């Protein structure tokens, strides 16, 4: 195996520099590819100072979003560095070399494995969302609502790490903050769908992996630190704007992958409008933090 770590940067050179300095000596990584997603600050100037030997920098001509930027890095790792696998890593994560070792070993022990990841934790050690179920249209819509998501949690949620603490579990989709992927599997699935700018890339990838016969595996006894939304908050200012982007990505997923009809699309749009009002009321009127 030849592993290249892809790190996508946007106006966050400080966080990217921290991660690169942590992992640049990891023997389990053959190279690091930093993709600057058309930053508007001095990121490119700062990140150029990191390059050399096994550390590479690609500067995007536009900010095409998470999928577009990571695809640039994957293609570079494949065509120029001749990597066999890519470790997709957000700048705001912290992971050990032993975690990378465990993820790599998965590909030696599991056939048809496309993607594998670990369980994210926050600074307090609390485990976050580690995987998702891929529901049909109704289930996914219910998983969006503030109330419906809580009422239907036992059916909608997928938290294998809560059921057992050791070993691994086969899941439908895992977070895009850190995972190891087979480049051939990614290519077979069309890489990330670049027509979504932010959010839902992971579920679309999980959908495509299942469709093409690949498995997604979650290591239950491996964790990584995720300072959630550090990078996203720098590019999307408000919770309402982020929610609107999420809804746009969901509708794209419903139309192009779940193949919904016009009635279902009308229902989804109505549901999203109600949800946006709920969020506005809770944040702007009730003063609740998000």
Secondary structure as GFF3:
##gff-version 3
##sequence-region A 1 290
A	DSSP	beta_strand	3	9	.	.	.	ID=ss1
A	DSSP	alpha_helix	13	23	.	.	.	ID=ss2
A	DSSP	beta_strand	31	36	.	.	.	ID=ss3
A	DSSP	alpha_helix	43	48	.	.	.	ID=ss4
A	DSSP	beta_strand	55	59	.	.	.	ID=ss5
A	DSSP	alpha_helix	66	79	.	.	.	ID=ss6
A	DSSP	beta_strand	85	90	.	.	.	ID=ss7
A	DSSP	beta_strand	93	94	.	.	.	ID=ss8
A	DSSP	alpha_helix	97	109	.	.	.	ID=ss9
A	DSSP	beta_strand	113	121	.	.	.	ID=ss10
A	DSSP	alpha_helix	137	142	.	.	.	ID=ss11
A	DSSP	alpha_helix	148	151	.	.	.	ID=ss12
A	DSSP	alpha_helix	153	156	.	.	.	ID=ss13
A	DSSP	alpha_helix	160	163	.	.	.	ID=ss14
A	DSSP	beta_strand	168	171	.	.	.	ID=ss15
A	DSSP	beta_strand	178	182	.	.	.	ID=ss16
A	DSSP	alpha_helix	183	188	.	.	.	ID=ss17
A	DSSP	alpha_helix	201	211	.	.	.	ID=ss18
A	DSSP	beta_strand	215	226	.	.	.	ID=ss19
A	DSSP	alpha_helix	230	235	.	.	.	ID=ss20
A	DSSP	alpha_helix	239	256	.	.	.	ID=ss21
A	DSSP	alpha_helix	262	280	.	.	.	ID=ss22
A	DSSP	pi_helix	281	285	.	.	.	ID=ss23
###
